[in-house]
Amino acid sequence: MSTVLKEKQIAYEAVGPAFTKEQMLKMRGKTRAIINQIAAFVKPGMLEEDAVEQAKELLATNDMVRGWHDVYVRFGTNTLKTFGAPSDPGIILKDNDIFLIDIGPVWEDWEGDGGDTFVVGSAPEKEKCAADARTLFHTVRHKWENTGLTGKELYEFAVTEAQSLGWELNMDLSGHRLSNFPHAAIYDGPMADVDFKPSPLLWVLEIHIRHPTDGYGAFYEDMLLDDSYFS
């Protein structure tokens, strides 16, 4: 690695004085637990806007001081939407349907971030979509763990792997830094732009796949960590 590239990685992977491995892993655990708690109250017949409000209330009761991004609970066709795009209003979860959750809570000085996709009722194609998002996440993560691929190369690999599974990868959601709040003061760009191998604990890998013709997709997001954190 050149001196210039090393200096870039040092700059992009800098952390603030509050950063600790223990606190970041604690925030990861809280984030993943709340994703599952949100999923547990989402039921067919629910309006998406009501699910978002209940999710925000749940986060508030768990002492979230702020969110570094908005709370997303997206139903049905809204699972195609990219980060930051408003949902189409009035979408009700059907009996055999798909929904995703994406939250970015901040507790005290530390950021969490995570997402997952869930299916209600019997919808085999949508269940495959949700499962493939998780599978693709781990396929790309294993490639990161076992090679020296850069962030850019990892997402090039992810595009090809998604296509082999029959999905389109949304490159508007292509990973980012995570840190003590605010990570954006250090680096606010996508991981897919970095030309070095991302370090563990400091980045999240995002996988958002879409059906090429039907109105649904799936999302999975978690920290870049080795296998021992996913057993």
Contacts in CASP RR format, 6 or more apart in sequence:
PFRMAT RR
TARGET T0000
AUTHOR 0000-0000-0000
METHOD contacts of the structure
MODEL  1
MSTVLKEKQIAYEAVGPAFTKEQMLKMRGKTRAIINQIAAFVKPGMLEED
AVEQAKELLATNDMVRGWHDVYVRFGTNTLKTFGAPSDPGIILKDNDIFL
IDIGPVWEDWEGDGGDTFVVGSAPEKEKCAADARTLFHTVRHKWENTGLT
GKELYEFAVTEAQSLGWELNMDLSGHRLSNFPHAAIYDGPMADVDFKPSP
LLWVLEIHIRHPTDGYGAFYEDMLLDDSYFS
1 9 0 8 1.000
1 196 0 8 1.000
5 195 0 8 1.000
5 196 0 8 1.000
8 195 0 8 1.000
8 196 0 8 1.000
9 194 0 8 1.000
9 196 0 8 1.000
9 199 0 8 1.000
11 186 0 8 1.000
11 187 0 8 1.000
12 177 0 8 1.000
12 186 0 8 1.000
12 187 0 8 1.000
12 194 0 8 1.000
12 196 0 8 1.000
13 177 0 8 1.000
13 186 0 8 1.000
13 187 0 8 1.000
13 198 0 8 1.000
13 199 0 8 1.000
13 202 0 8 1.000
14 186 0 8 1.000
15 179 0 8 1.000
15 180 0 8 1.000
15 186 0 8 1.000
15 202 0 8 1.000
16 179 0 8 1.000
16 180 0 8 1.000
16 186 0 8 1.000
17 180 0 8 1.000
18 108 0 8 1.000
18 109 0 8 1.000
18 110 0 8 1.000
18 180 0 8 1.000
19 110 0 8 1.000
19 179 0 8 1.000
19 180 0 8 1.000
21 201 0 8 1.000
23 109 0 8 1.000
23 110 0 8 1.000
23 180 0 8 1.000
24 110 0 8 1.000
24 112 0 8 1.000
24 178 0 8 1.000
24 179 0 8 1.000
24 180 0 8 1.000
24 201 0 8 1.000
24 223 0 8 1.000
25 201 0 8 1.000
25 229 0 8 1.000
26 110 0 8 1.000
27 105 0 8 1.000
27 107 0 8 1.000
27 110 0 8 1.000
27 111 0 8 1.000
27 112 0 8 1.000
28 112 0 8 1.000
28 222 0 8 1.000
28 223 0 8 1.000
30 62 0 8 1.000
30 105 0 8 1.000
30 107 0 8 1.000
30 112 0 8 1.000
31 103 0 8 1.000
31 104 0 8 1.000
31 105 0 8 1.000
31 112 0 8 1.000
31 113 0 8 1.000
31 114 0 8 1.000
32 114 0 8 1.000
32 222 0 8 1.000
34 58 0 8 1.000
34 59 0 8 1.000
34 62 0 8 1.000
34 103 0 8 1.000
34 105 0 8 1.000
35 101 0 8 1.000
35 103 0 8 1.000
35 114 0 8 1.000
35 115 0 8 1.000
35 116 0 8 1.000
36 116 0 8 1.000
37 58 0 8 1.000
38 51 0 8 1.000
38 54 0 8 1.000
38 55 0 8 1.000
38 58 0 8 1.000
38 73 0 8 1.000
38 101 0 8 1.000
38 103 0 8 1.000
39 99 0 8 1.000
39 101 0 8 1.000
39 116 0 8 1.000
39 118 0 8 1.000
41 51 0 8 1.000
41 54 0 8 1.000
41 58 0 8 1.000
42 51 0 8 1.000
42 73 0 8 1.000
42 93 0 8 1.000
42 99 0 8 1.000
42 118 0 8 1.000
42 120 0 8 1.000
43 93 0 8 1.000
43 120 0 8 1.000
44 93 0 8 1.000
44 94 0 8 1.000
44 95 0 8 1.000
44 97 0 8 1.000
44 120 0 8 1.000
44 121 0 8 1.000
45 92 0 8 1.000
45 93 0 8 1.000
45 94 0 8 1.000
46 75 0 8 1.000
46 92 0 8 1.000
46 93 0 8 1.000
47 90 0 8 1.000
47 91 0 8 1.000
47 92 0 8 1.000
48 73 0 8 1.000
48 74 0 8 1.000
48 75 0 8 1.000
48 78 0 8 1.000
48 87 0 8 1.000
48 90 0 8 1.000
48 91 0 8 1.000
48 92 0 8 1.000
48 93 0 8 1.000
49 89 0 8 1.000
49 90 0 8 1.000
51 73 0 8 1.000
51 75 0 8 1.000
51 93 0 8 1.000
51 99 0 8 1.000
52 71 0 8 1.000
52 72 0 8 1.000
52 73 0 8 1.000
55 71 0 8 1.000
55 73 0 8 1.000
55 101 0 8 1.000
55 103 0 8 1.000
56 71 0 8 1.000
59 67 0 8 1.000
59 71 0 8 1.000
59 103 0 8 1.000
59 105 0 8 1.000
63 107 0 8 1.000
64 105 0 8 1.000
64 106 0 8 1.000
64 107 0 8 1.000
65 106 0 8 1.000
65 107 0 8 1.000
65 108 0 8 1.000
66 105 0 8 1.000
66 106 0 8 1.000
66 181 0 8 1.000
67 103 0 8 1.000
67 104 0 8 1.000
67 105 0 8 1.000
67 106 0 8 1.000
68 104 0 8 1.000
68 105 0 8 1.000
68 106 0 8 1.000
68 111 0 8 1.000
68 112 0 8 1.000
68 113 0 8 1.000
68 181 0 8 1.000
68 182 0 8 1.000
68 183 0 8 1.000
68 184 0 8 1.000
69 83 0 8 1.000
69 84 0 8 1.000
69 102 0 8 1.000
69 104 0 8 1.000
69 113 0 8 1.000
70 84 0 8 1.000
71 102 0 8 1.000
71 103 0 8 1.000
71 104 0 8 1.000
72 83 0 8 1.000
72 84 0 8 1.000
72 100 0 8 1.000
72 101 0 8 1.000
72 102 0 8 1.000
72 103 0 8 1.000
73 99 0 8 1.000
73 100 0 8 1.000
73 101 0 8 1.000
74 81 0 8 1.000
74 87 0 8 1.000
74 99 0 8 1.000
74 100 0 8 1.000
74 102 0 8 1.000
75 91 0 8 1.000
75 92 0 8 1.000
75 93 0 8 1.000
75 97 0 8 1.000
75 98 0 8 1.000
75 99 0 8 1.000
76 91 0 8 1.000
76 93 0 8 1.000
76 94 0 8 1.000
76 97 0 8 1.000
76 98 0 8 1.000
76 99 0 8 1.000
76 215 0 8 1.000
76 216 0 8 1.000
77 88 0 8 1.000
77 91 0 8 1.000
77 215 0 8 1.000
77 216 0 8 1.000
78 87 0 8 1.000
78 88 0 8 1.000
78 91 0 8 1.000
79 98 0 8 1.000
79 99 0 8 1.000
79 100 0 8 1.000
79 117 0 8 1.000
79 215 0 8 1.000
79 216 0 8 1.000
79 217 0 8 1.000
79 218 0 8 1.000
79 219 0 8 1.000
80 210 0 8 1.000
80 215 0 8 1.000
80 216 0 8 1.000
80 217 0 8 1.000
81 87 0 8 1.000
81 88 0 8 1.000
82 170 0 8 1.000
82 172 0 8 1.000
82 173 0 8 1.000
82 208 0 8 1.000
83 102 0 8 1.000
83 172 0 8 1.000
83 173 0 8 1.000
83 208 0 8 1.000
93 99 0 8 1.000
93 120 0 8 1.000
94 120 0 8 1.000
95 120 0 8 1.000
95 121 0 8 1.000
96 119 0 8 1.000
96 120 0 8 1.000
96 121 0 8 1.000
96 122 0 8 1.000
96 123 0 8 1.000
96 126 0 8 1.000
97 119 0 8 1.000
97 120 0 8 1.000
97 121 0 8 1.000
97 123 0 8 1.000
97 126 0 8 1.000
98 117 0 8 1.000
98 118 0 8 1.000
98 119 0 8 1.000
98 120 0 8 1.000
98 123 0 8 1.000
98 126 0 8 1.000
98 129 0 8 1.000
98 130 0 8 1.000
98 216 0 8 1.000
98 217 0 8 1.000
98 218 0 8 1.000
99 117 0 8 1.000
99 118 0 8 1.000
99 119 0 8 1.000
99 120 0 8 1.000
100 115 0 8 1.000
100 116 0 8 1.000
100 117 0 8 1.000
100 118 0 8 1.000
100 217 0 8 1.000
100 218 0 8 1.000
100 219 0 8 1.000
101 115 0 8 1.000
101 116 0 8 1.000
101 117 0 8 1.000
101 118 0 8 1.000
102 114 0 8 1.000
102 115 0 8 1.000
102 219 0 8 1.000
102 221 0 8 1.000
103 112 0 8 1.000
103 113 0 8 1.000
103 114 0 8 1.000
103 115 0 8 1.000
104 111 0 8 1.000
104 112 0 8 1.000
104 113 0 8 1.000
104 114 0 8 1.000
105 111 0 8 1.000
105 112 0 8 1.000
106 112 0 8 1.000
106 181 0 8 1.000
109 180 0 8 1.000
109 181 0 8 1.000
110 180 0 8 1.000
110 181 0 8 1.000
111 178 0 8 1.000
111 179 0 8 1.000
111 180 0 8 1.000
111 181 0 8 1.000
111 182 0 8 1.000
111 183 0 8 1.000
112 178 0 8 1.000
113 178 0 8 1.000
113 204 0 8 1.000
113 221 0 8 1.000
114 204 0 8 1.000
114 221 0 8 1.000
114 222 0 8 1.000
115 219 0 8 1.000
115 220 0 8 1.000
115 221 0 8 1.000
115 222 0 8 1.000
116 134 0 8 1.000
116 219 0 8 1.000
116 220 0 8 1.000
116 221 0 8 1.000
117 129 0 8 1.000
117 130 0 8 1.000
117 133 0 8 1.000
117 217 0 8 1.000
117 218 0 8 1.000
117 219 0 8 1.000
117 220 0 8 1.000
118 130 0 8 1.000
119 126 0 8 1.000
119 127 0 8 1.000
119 130 0 8 1.000
125 211 0 8 1.000
125 214 0 8 1.000
126 216 0 8 1.000
126 218 0 8 1.000
129 167 0 8 1.000
129 209 0 8 1.000
129 211 0 8 1.000
129 216 0 8 1.000
129 217 0 8 1.000
129 218 0 8 1.000
130 218 0 8 1.000
132 165 0 8 1.000
132 167 0 8 1.000
132 209 0 8 1.000
132 218 0 8 1.000
133 207 0 8 1.000
133 208 0 8 1.000
133 209 0 8 1.000
133 217 0 8 1.000
133 218 0 8 1.000
133 219 0 8 1.000
133 220 0 8 1.000
134 220 0 8 1.000
135 165 0 8 1.000
136 158 0 8 1.000
136 161 0 8 1.000
136 162 0 8 1.000
136 165 0 8 1.000
136 167 0 8 1.000
136 169 0 8 1.000
136 207 0 8 1.000
136 209 0 8 1.000
136 220 0 8 1.000
137 205 0 8 1.000
137 207 0 8 1.000
137 220 0 8 1.000
137 221 0 8 1.000
137 222 0 8 1.000
138 230 0 8 1.000
139 161 0 8 1.000
140 154 0 8 1.000
140 155 0 8 1.000
140 157 0 8 1.000
140 158 0 8 1.000
140 161 0 8 1.000
140 205 0 8 1.000
140 207 0 8 1.000
141 205 0 8 1.000
141 224 0 8 1.000
141 225 0 8 1.000
142 227 0 8 1.000
143 149 0 8 1.000
143 154 0 8 1.000
143 157 0 8 1.000
144 151 0 8 1.000
144 154 0 8 1.000
144 197 0 8 1.000
144 198 0 8 1.000
144 205 0 8 1.000
144 224 0 8 1.000
145 226 0 8 1.000
145 227 0 8 1.000
148 197 0 8 1.000
149 157 0 8 1.000
149 197 0 8 1.000
150 194 0 8 1.000
150 195 0 8 1.000
150 196 0 8 1.000
150 197 0 8 1.000
151 191 0 8 1.000
151 192 0 8 1.000
151 193 0 8 1.000
151 194 0 8 1.000
151 195 0 8 1.000
151 196 0 8 1.000
151 197 0 8 1.000
151 198 0 8 1.000
152 192 0 8 1.000
152 193 0 8 1.000
152 194 0 8 1.000
152 195 0 8 1.000
154 191 0 8 1.000
154 192 0 8 1.000
154 198 0 8 1.000
154 205 0 8 1.000
155 169 0 8 1.000
155 171 0 8 1.000
155 174 0 8 1.000
155 175 0 8 1.000
155 191 0 8 1.000
155 192 0 8 1.000
158 169 0 8 1.000
158 207 0 8 1.000
159 169 0 8 1.000
159 171 0 8 1.000
162 168 0 8 1.000
162 169 0 8 1.000
162 207 0 8 1.000
162 209 0 8 1.000
163 169 0 8 1.000
165 209 0 8 1.000
166 212 0 8 1.000
167 209 0 8 1.000
167 210 0 8 1.000
167 211 0 8 1.000
167 212 0 8 1.000
167 217 0 8 1.000
168 209 0 8 1.000
168 210 0 8 1.000
168 211 0 8 1.000
168 212 0 8 1.000
169 207 0 8 1.000
169 208 0 8 1.000
169 209 0 8 1.000
169 210 0 8 1.000
170 208 0 8 1.000
170 209 0 8 1.000
170 210 0 8 1.000
171 192 0 8 1.000
172 208 0 8 1.000
173 206 0 8 1.000
173 207 0 8 1.000
173 208 0 8 1.000
173 219 0 8 1.000
173 221 0 8 1.000
174 190 0 8 1.000
174 191 0 8 1.000
174 192 0 8 1.000
174 206 0 8 1.000
175 190 0 8 1.000
175 191 0 8 1.000
175 192 0 8 1.000
175 203 0 8 1.000
175 204 0 8 1.000
175 205 0 8 1.000
175 206 0 8 1.000
175 221 0 8 1.000
176 183 0 8 1.000
176 187 0 8 1.000
176 188 0 8 1.000
176 189 0 8 1.000
176 190 0 8 1.000
176 191 0 8 1.000
176 203 0 8 1.000
176 204 0 8 1.000
176 206 0 8 1.000
177 183 0 8 1.000
177 184 0 8 1.000
177 186 0 8 1.000
177 187 0 8 1.000
177 188 0 8 1.000
177 189 0 8 1.000
177 191 0 8 1.000
177 202 0 8 1.000
177 203 0 8 1.000
178 202 0 8 1.000
178 203 0 8 1.000
178 204 0 8 1.000
178 223 0 8 1.000
179 186 0 8 1.000
179 202 0 8 1.000
191 198 0 8 1.000
191 203 0 8 1.000
191 204 0 8 1.000
191 205 0 8 1.000
198 224 0 8 1.000
199 224 0 8 1.000
200 223 0 8 1.000
200 224 0 8 1.000
200 225 0 8 1.000
200 226 0 8 1.000
201 223 0 8 1.000
201 224 0 8 1.000
201 225 0 8 1.000
202 224 0 8 1.000
203 223 0 8 1.000
203 224 0 8 1.000
204 221 0 8 1.000
204 222 0 8 1.000
204 223 0 8 1.000
204 224 0 8 1.000
205 221 0 8 1.000
205 222 0 8 1.000
205 223 0 8 1.000
205 224 0 8 1.000
206 219 0 8 1.000
206 220 0 8 1.000
206 221 0 8 1.000
207 219 0 8 1.000
207 220 0 8 1.000
207 221 0 8 1.000
208 217 0 8 1.000
208 218 0 8 1.000
208 219 0 8 1.000
209 217 0 8 1.000
209 218 0 8 1.000
209 219 0 8 1.000
210 216 0 8 1.000
210 217 0 8 1.000
211 217 0 8 1.000
223 229 0 8 1.000
END
